[in-house]
Amino acid sequence: MAAPPNGRVLPPSFDINTFDEVMDAMATIVGPDNVSRDSFHGNLGGPGGELFYGDIWPMGDTTDHTPSGAIRPKSVDEVQEIVKVANRYKLPLWTVSRGKNLGYGASGAVVRGSVILDLHRMNKIIEVSEEHAYAIVEPGVSFFDLYNYIQAKGYRLWPSCPALGWGSVLGNTLERGFGYTPNGEHAEQQCGMEVMLGTGEVVRTGMGALPGSPMWPLFKGGYGPSIDGLFYQSNLGIVTKLGIHLTPAPASFALCELSVPSQDQLISMVRTLAHLERENVIQNHTSISNPFRRALADLTTCPDLVPRVLGPGLQSGGGCATNADMTALAKERGWGYWTGDFALYAASPAILDANWALVQERIAAAGISGACVKITFRADAAPNERLDASKLAVPSEYTAIPQYGVPGTQNASLMETRGGPNAKGNGHICFSPLFPTDGIEMQAWWDRAQQMAEDAGFDVFADFHVYGRYVIAIALVVYRPHDEGERIKGLFERWLEDAEKHGVSEYRTHLDYMDRVRGQFNWPGGSGVGAEAGGGQERGKQDALGQVLRRLKGVLDPEGILGQGKSGIWTVPART
């Protein structure tokens, strides 16, 4: 865990008197208790109880992303007044919903000295419709909040949630995060936004622009051009409300598992699963684990595995369990090298039976040597009833992946797998590249990436998410920021260099690398389809998308007060 820096940190070009003056103005808007004049306090508690703002798990310089303070509004009106003051003083703001963007920079800001606009007090659930299966929420609403609200109302809905339920529904969606129910692609399920621009103007997207329309959370398109996408991973505005579609509770539900014995069978496994998802036989996405991740899931029931799986990383000097040993362990335990977890959802037991038969048929037809597919849990409601997720007796070893919409925090125990039995303050980093579902590039990348991690002395946790047409192949590594930060940074940069060399990009990245990843999206320059299409080297220097984004930034946030550097988007000239 990083500690907050000693001494005051100020916004760029501010002296202490001007900073105090602007924060006095902010205190008149939100009250003095909701203004922090340094980064030391006021944040929601982190995994280790951290109350300071910033990157709690830094990879290098612990002050790179340190904020100068924070403001915690309760309403849209307060946000609007804050934006007016920020424009007057040209105060750089960095918006967080709940500050839980862990592994990607948490509540830190790209520009050191930015003031965090912390929206966690804006925590109203505006509406939930059981009939139409949607919710409208403010930024501070967590996945726990939404689930508990639905349970209290007795609604027959299963809200999607990610592996840790403490984050913001709105914030996760805007980062293109995901959950595990059939509506788990949160960005695809978003419908309607309320957005405050850098000018202080408030806009409602889609059908929200039609006053009083009930269609705002129902039809995303609206009339004419759609602008919702401008506010994903964006610094073009502050999203203050968001509609999202939810999954109706099924009558029948089954957790399923597909395992294959060899590391080199990832291609055939991914192709088969993706085909089933495109056919909508599998309605959610599959989460694929490597042997190290699979072993972690069994440690509570098989404590004899601890010395072998965690022993190297628990040493004070750090180390890792080798891929060779984890491969051998998988064979000994009969796990397979790759394990894919998915679920089936149906309106009746007969439909689930039919889909399960199709799953077995397709996997058998794929001819994957040694493949094993099975149902690990099943529940069927009484006739004309729907399943209540809170009452499902799912075995504990299958609750870490919330495929039935019940949020949890048990995955946070992953932080305890390095640096000694009483280790505190461990962090994790996620390298999150995208691949097509033919699996070829992904297999080659994994073979390189896991070897790089082993060479650097780190265990790597495969967290691969297979959708119908793409895969998010997250490589997660736990490390000790206080003495392994530089080493993990070296590994991350080797992964980045390898990705750049092979034309691969992350879907989301850490604060340290937002400019670098943005630089890959430079069509018609660079390599690949854009270059072949005849852009030419001179035209390639234009970075067409980047130019459009910079122009939009200048119009929607002319003083450049919002999130400078977010996703590599800067006001021109950039203020650093």
KAQUIZI-V955935 format. One record per pair of residues at least 12 apart in sequence whose C-alpha atoms are under 8 Angstrom apart, sorted by the first residue. I is the first residue (numbers start at 1). J is the second residue. D is the distance in whole Angstrom. If there is no record, write none. Layout:
# KAQUIZI-V955935
i/j/d
I/J/D
I/J/D
This chain:
# KAQUIZI-V955935
i/j/d
1/48/8
1/56/6
1/57/6
1/424/7
1/425/4
1/426/6
1/427/7
1/480/8
1/481/6
1/482/7
2/55/8
2/56/5
2/57/6
2/58/7
2/62/7
2/425/8
2/481/7
2/482/7
3/56/8
3/62/8
4/39/7
4/40/6
4/52/7
4/53/8
4/54/8
4/63/8
4/66/8
5/62/8
5/63/7
5/66/8
8/38/7
8/68/7
9/38/7
9/66/7
9/67/7
9/68/5
9/112/8
9/113/6
10/67/8
10/68/5
10/113/5
10/114/8
11/67/8
11/68/6
11/91/7
11/92/7
11/112/7
11/113/4
11/114/5
11/115/7
12/112/8
12/113/6
12/114/8
12/576/7
20/37/8
22/85/7
22/86/8
22/89/7
23/35/7
23/37/7
25/85/7
26/71/7
26/82/6
26/85/8
29/78/6
29/81/7
29/82/7
30/71/8
30/72/7
30/73/6
30/74/7
30/78/7
34/71/6
34/72/5
34/73/7
35/69/7
35/70/6
35/71/5
35/72/6
36/69/5
36/70/5
36/71/6
37/68/7
37/69/5
37/70/7
38/67/7
38/68/5
38/69/4
38/70/7
39/52/5
39/53/5
39/54/7
39/66/7
39/67/6
39/68/6
39/69/5
39/70/7
40/52/4
40/53/7
41/53/7
42/70/8
43/99/8
43/118/8
44/98/7
44/99/7
44/120/8
46/100/8
47/412/7
48/424/7
48/425/6
53/66/7
53/67/7
53/69/8
53/70/8
53/107/6
53/108/6
53/116/8
54/66/5
54/67/6
54/105/7
54/106/7
54/107/5
54/108/4
54/109/7
55/105/5
55/106/5
55/107/6
55/108/5
56/105/8
56/106/7
56/427/8
57/103/7
57/105/7
57/425/8
57/426/7
57/427/5
57/428/7
57/481/6
58/105/8
58/481/6
58/485/6
59/481/6
59/484/8
59/485/4
59/486/6
59/488/6
59/489/5
60/485/5
60/486/5
60/489/7
63/112/8
64/110/8
64/111/8
64/112/6
65/108/5
65/109/5
65/110/6
65/111/6
65/112/5
65/113/8
65/511/8
66/108/6
66/109/7
66/112/5
66/113/6
66/114/8
67/108/6
67/109/7
67/112/6
67/113/4
67/114/5
67/115/6
67/116/7
68/112/8
68/113/4
68/114/6
68/115/5
68/116/8
69/113/8
69/114/7
69/115/5
69/116/6
70/115/5
70/116/4
70/117/6
70/118/7
71/115/7
71/116/6
71/117/5
71/118/6
72/117/6
72/118/5
72/119/6
72/120/7
72/121/7
73/117/8
73/118/7
73/119/6
73/121/6
73/122/7
74/119/7
74/121/5
74/122/5
75/122/6
76/240/7
80/196/7
80/200/5
80/201/8
81/200/8
83/198/7
83/199/7
83/200/6
84/199/8
84/200/6
86/561/7
87/199/8
87/559/6
87/561/7
90/559/6
90/560/8
90/561/6
91/114/8
91/115/8
91/561/6
92/114/5
92/115/6
92/560/7
92/561/5
92/562/6
92/563/7
92/564/7
93/114/5
93/115/5
93/116/6
93/117/6
93/561/6
93/562/5
93/563/6
94/109/6
94/114/6
94/115/6
94/116/5
94/117/6
94/562/6
94/563/5
94/564/8
95/116/6
95/117/5
95/118/6
95/119/7
95/238/7
95/562/8
95/563/7
96/116/7
96/117/6
96/118/5
96/119/6
96/120/8
96/171/7
97/118/6
97/119/5
97/120/5
97/139/5
97/140/6
97/168/6
97/170/7
97/171/6
98/118/7
98/119/7
98/120/5
98/139/7
98/140/6
98/142/8
98/167/6
98/168/6
98/171/8
99/118/7
99/167/8
100/166/7
100/167/5
100/168/8
101/167/8
102/428/8
103/427/7
103/428/5
103/429/4
103/430/6
103/510/7
104/429/7
104/430/7
104/509/6
104/510/4
104/511/6
105/510/6
105/511/5
105/512/8
108/511/8
109/511/7
109/563/7
110/511/6
110/512/7
110/563/8
110/564/7
110/565/6
110/566/7
111/564/7
111/565/7
111/576/6
119/139/6
119/140/6
120/139/6
120/140/4
120/141/7
121/140/6
122/138/6
122/139/6
122/140/5
122/141/8
123/137/7
123/138/5
123/139/6
123/140/4
123/141/5
124/137/6
124/138/6
124/140/7
124/141/7
125/137/5
125/138/6
125/141/7
125/146/7
126/138/7
128/150/8
130/155/6
130/156/7
130/157/7
130/248/8
132/218/8
133/157/7
133/245/6
133/246/5
133/247/6
133/248/6
134/217/7
134/218/8
134/243/7
134/244/6
134/245/4
134/246/5
135/217/8
135/243/6
135/244/5
135/245/6
135/246/7
136/217/7
136/241/7
136/242/5
136/243/4
136/244/6
137/169/8
137/170/7
137/241/6
137/242/6
137/243/7
138/170/7
138/240/6
138/241/5
138/242/7
139/168/6
139/169/7
139/170/5
139/171/6
139/239/8
139/240/6
139/241/7
140/168/6
140/170/8
141/168/6
141/169/6
141/170/7
142/165/7
142/166/6
142/167/5
142/168/4
142/169/6
143/161/6
143/165/5
143/166/6
143/167/6
143/168/6
143/169/6
143/407/7
144/165/6
144/166/6
144/407/6
144/408/8
146/159/8
147/159/7
147/405/8
147/406/7
147/407/7
156/248/6
156/249/5
156/386/7
156/387/8
156/388/7
157/246/7
157/247/6
157/248/5
157/249/5
158/181/8
158/246/7
158/247/5
158/248/6
158/249/5
158/389/7
158/404/7
158/405/5
158/406/8
159/181/7
159/183/8
159/246/5
159/247/6
159/405/5
159/406/8
160/178/8
160/179/5
160/180/6
160/181/5
160/182/8
160/183/6
160/184/5
160/186/8
160/246/7
160/247/7
160/403/8
160/404/8
160/405/5
161/178/7
161/179/4
161/180/7
161/181/8
161/184/7
161/402/7
161/405/6
161/406/7
161/407/6
162/177/8
162/178/6
162/179/4
162/180/7
162/401/8
162/402/7
162/407/7
163/179/7
163/400/7
163/401/6
163/402/7
163/407/7
163/408/7
163/409/7
163/411/7
164/407/7
164/408/6
164/409/5
164/410/8
164/411/7
164/412/7
165/407/5
165/408/5
165/409/6
166/408/8
166/409/7
170/241/8
170/242/6
172/186/8
173/186/5
173/187/5
173/190/7
173/232/8
174/187/7
174/231/7
174/232/5
174/233/6
175/232/6
175/233/5
175/508/7
176/232/7
176/233/8
179/402/8
179/403/8
180/284/6
180/285/7
180/401/7
180/402/6
180/403/5
180/404/8
180/405/7
181/247/7
181/283/8
181/284/5
181/285/8
181/402/8
181/403/5
181/404/6
181/405/6
182/247/7
182/283/5
182/284/4
182/285/7
183/245/7
183/246/6
183/247/6
183/284/7
184/284/7
184/285/8
186/244/7
189/244/5
189/245/5
189/246/8
190/220/8
190/242/7
190/243/6
190/244/4
190/245/6
191/206/8
191/216/7
191/217/5
191/218/7
191/219/7
191/220/5
191/242/7
191/243/5
191/244/5
191/245/7
192/204/7
192/205/6
192/206/6
192/207/7
192/208/6
192/216/6
192/217/5
192/219/8
192/220/6
192/228/7
192/242/6
192/243/5
192/244/8
193/205/5
193/206/8
193/208/8
193/228/7
193/239/7
193/240/8
193/241/6
193/242/5
193/243/6
194/208/8
194/239/6
194/240/6
194/241/5
194/242/6
195/237/6
195/238/5
195/239/4
195/240/6
195/241/7
196/237/5
196/238/5
196/239/6
196/240/7
197/236/7
197/237/4
197/238/6
197/556/6
197/557/7
198/236/7
198/237/6
198/238/8
198/556/6
198/557/4
198/558/7
198/559/8
198/560/8
198/561/7
198/562/6
199/556/7
199/557/6
199/558/7
205/222/7
205/226/7
205/227/7
205/228/6
206/219/7
206/220/6
206/221/5
206/222/4
206/223/7
206/226/6
206/227/8
206/228/8
207/219/7
207/220/7
207/221/7
207/222/4
207/223/7
208/222/8
209/222/8
216/243/8
217/243/5
217/244/7
217/245/8
233/566/7
233/567/6
234/566/6
234/567/7
234/569/8
235/553/8
235/562/6
235/563/5
235/564/7
235/566/6
235/567/8
235/569/7
236/552/8
236/553/6
236/556/6
236/557/6
236/562/7
237/556/7
237/557/8
237/562/7
249/386/6
249/387/6
249/388/7
249/389/8
250/345/6
250/346/6
250/347/5
250/348/8
250/386/6
250/387/6
251/345/8
251/346/6
251/347/5
251/348/5
251/349/7
251/380/6
251/381/5
251/382/8
251/385/6
251/386/4
251/387/6
252/345/6
252/346/5
252/347/6
252/348/6
252/349/5
252/352/7
252/378/8
252/379/6
252/380/4
252/381/6
252/386/8
252/387/7
253/343/7
253/344/6
253/345/5
253/346/6
253/352/7
253/378/6
253/379/5
253/380/7
254/343/6
254/344/5
254/345/7
254/375/7
254/376/7
254/377/6
254/378/4
254/379/6
255/341/7
255/342/6
255/343/4
255/344/7
255/375/6
255/376/6
255/377/5
255/378/6
255/403/8
256/341/6
256/342/5
256/343/5
256/344/7
256/373/7
256/374/6
256/375/4
256/376/6
256/377/7
257/339/7
257/340/6
257/341/5
257/342/6
257/372/8
257/373/6
257/374/5
257/375/6
257/376/7
258/339/6
258/340/5
258/341/7
258/371/7
258/372/6
258/373/4
258/374/7
259/335/7
259/336/5
259/337/7
259/338/6
259/339/4
259/340/6
259/371/6
259/372/5
259/373/6
260/336/5
260/337/6
260/338/6
260/339/7
260/368/8
260/369/8
260/370/6
260/371/5
260/372/7
261/331/7
261/335/7
261/336/4
261/337/5
261/338/7
261/369/8
261/370/6
261/371/7
262/336/7
262/337/5
262/338/7
263/337/6
263/338/7
264/443/7
265/368/8
266/338/7
266/439/7
266/443/6
267/438/6
267/439/4
267/440/6
267/442/8
267/443/6
268/366/7
268/368/7
268/439/7
269/368/8
270/437/6
270/438/7
270/439/6
270/466/7
271/437/6
271/438/5
271/439/6
272/362/7
272/363/7
272/366/7
273/286/7
273/466/7
273/468/8
274/437/6
274/466/6
274/467/6
274/468/4
274/469/7
275/468/6
276/359/7
276/362/8
276/468/8
277/467/7
277/468/5
278/468/5
278/469/7
281/344/8
281/355/6
281/358/7
281/359/7
282/342/7
282/343/7
282/344/6
282/355/8
282/359/8
283/343/7
283/344/7
283/345/7
284/342/7
284/343/7
284/344/8
284/403/8
285/342/6
285/465/7
285/466/6
285/467/5
285/468/8
286/340/6
286/341/5
286/342/5
286/343/8
286/464/8
286/465/6
286/466/5
286/467/7
287/340/5
287/341/5
287/342/7
287/463/7
287/464/6
287/465/5
287/466/6
288/338/7
288/339/5
288/340/4
288/341/6
288/462/7
288/463/6
288/464/5
288/465/6
288/466/8
289/338/6
289/339/5
289/340/6
289/461/7
289/462/5
289/463/6
289/464/7
290/337/6
290/338/5
290/339/7
290/461/7
290/462/5
290/463/8
291/326/6
291/327/7
291/329/8
291/330/6
291/335/8
291/336/8
291/337/6
291/338/7
292/309/7
292/326/6
292/459/8
292/460/7
292/461/6
292/462/8
293/461/5
293/462/7
294/335/8
294/339/7
295/309/7
296/309/8
297/397/6
298/397/7
308/321/7
309/321/6
309/326/8
310/417/6
310/418/7
313/417/7
313/418/5
313/419/6
313/420/8
313/458/8
313/459/7
314/417/7
314/418/5
314/419/4
314/420/4
314/421/7
315/418/8
315/419/6
315/420/6
316/419/5
316/420/6
317/419/7
318/418/7
318/419/6
318/457/7
318/458/8
319/457/5
319/458/6
319/459/8
320/454/7
320/457/5
320/458/5
320/459/5
321/459/6
322/454/7
322/459/8
323/450/8
323/451/8
323/454/8
342/403/8
343/403/7
344/356/8
348/380/8
349/380/6
360/373/7
377/394/7
377/395/8
379/392/7
389/404/6
389/405/7
389/406/7
390/406/7
414/478/8
415/427/6
415/428/7
415/478/6
417/478/7
418/478/7
418/479/7
418/480/7
419/480/7
425/480/7
425/481/8
426/478/7
426/479/6
426/480/5
426/481/7
427/478/6
427/479/5
427/480/6
427/481/7
428/476/7
428/477/5
428/478/4
428/479/6
429/476/6
429/477/6
429/478/7
429/479/8
430/474/6
430/475/6
430/476/5
430/477/7
430/509/8
431/474/6
431/475/5
431/476/7
431/492/7
431/495/8
431/506/7
431/509/7
432/472/6
432/473/6
432/474/4
432/475/6
432/506/5
432/507/6
432/508/6
432/509/7
433/472/6
433/473/6
433/474/7
433/499/8
433/504/7
433/505/5
433/506/4
433/507/6
434/470/7
434/471/6
434/472/5
434/473/6
434/504/7
434/505/6
434/506/6
434/507/6
435/470/6
435/471/5
435/472/7
435/473/7
435/504/8
436/469/6
436/470/5
436/471/6
437/466/8
437/467/8
437/468/7
437/469/6
437/470/5
437/471/6
442/473/8
449/495/7
452/491/7
452/494/8
452/495/8
453/491/7
456/487/7
456/488/8
456/491/7
458/477/7
458/478/8
458/479/8
459/477/6
459/478/7
460/475/6
460/476/6
460/477/5
460/478/8
461/475/6
461/476/5
461/477/6
462/474/6
462/475/5
462/476/6
463/475/6
463/476/7
472/507/8
500/520/7
503/527/7
503/528/7
505/517/7
505/520/7
511/566/8
514/565/7
514/566/7
514/567/5
514/568/5
515/565/7
515/567/7
515/568/4
515/569/8
516/568/8
517/567/8
517/568/8
518/567/6
518/568/5
519/568/8
521/543/8
521/545/8
521/546/8
522/540/7
522/541/8
522/542/8
522/543/4
522/544/7
522/545/7
522/546/7
523/540/6
523/543/6
523/544/6
523/545/7
524/536/8
524/539/7
524/540/5
524/541/8
524/542/7
524/543/7
524/544/7
525/537/6
525/539/7
525/540/3
525/541/6
525/542/8
525/543/7
526/540/7
546/569/8
549/569/7
550/569/7
550/570/7
550/571/6
550/572/7
553/569/8
553/570/7
553/571/6
554/571/6
554/572/8
558/571/8
